[in-house]
Amino acid sequence: MTDRVAVLADVHCVLPAFEAVLAEPDVRSADVIVLAGDLAVGPQPVETFDLVSSLGERVVWVRGNCERETLAWARGAPAPADPHLAVGVWAARALRPDQVELLDGLPQTVTLDVRGLGAVLFCHATPRDDEEFVLVDSGLERWSEVLSGVAEPVRTVVCGHTHMPYVRLVDGTTVVNPGSVGMPYGSTGAHWALLGGADGPAIQLRRTELDAEALGAALVAGSGFPGIQDWVDAYVHNPPSDIEALAAFRPKTI
């Protein structure tokens, strides 16, 4: 049984935010750090991947759609036309061969026995798919559909993908989204979750405060991505609100 698990999702190679969360006392002391997908695709890929490797066996990394896409781009898949994905193609081709190999074989789901929660399933988008959308306000019918393959004794499912933190109950199953470390929507700071432990709540949504101006400056100085200033303006200085993100994601839930 694992006593304490820190869950970090959607880091997107934003190294200063990742470092800030890893420096949190409850993350440093956690037995396991679960990366719930989409560590990849962002402005500091080589440095971020090296930091993950330095953490050793404490890290359990679950595949997100960005890991899958990064692996394909790094191995020569055509670049997509969508300009928003330019940073992903650039990042994929910046990685060293040993870093690309880290992506090959990442699991789509991982289940851990966590104190106070029992069997917890970790995934990126949903347990059955690494990029489909299901939202905090999606109906029970939609939630039941995407969780239909989750078997007993799992009663807690942790996912990411939408970059907004929440906890909700779905027909006896607790669904947890820790939010995004590197690209939060609707809020500031770096969001993560702490699970388990003998004392206190078994599920805690956490936020690490960040100075947006300092974060943006560090990314501009530390990234070789040609479009880094535009990226920082879009995702650090003017991130989408929760209303904007939910409106964009909702048509994709059908």
Secondary structure, 3 states (H helix, E strand, C coil): CECEEEEECCCCCCHHHHHHHHCCHHHHCCCEEEEECCCCCCCCHHHHHHHHHHCHHHEEEECCHHHHHHHHHHCCCCCCCCHHHHHHHHHHHHCCHHHHHHHCCCCCCEEEEECCCEEEEECCCECCECCCCCCCCCCHHHHHHHCCCCCCCCCEEECCCCCCCEEEEECCEEEEECCCCCCCCCCCCEEEEEEECCCCCCEEEEEECCCHHHHHHHHHHHCCCCCHHHHHHHHHHCCCCHHHHHHHHHHHHC
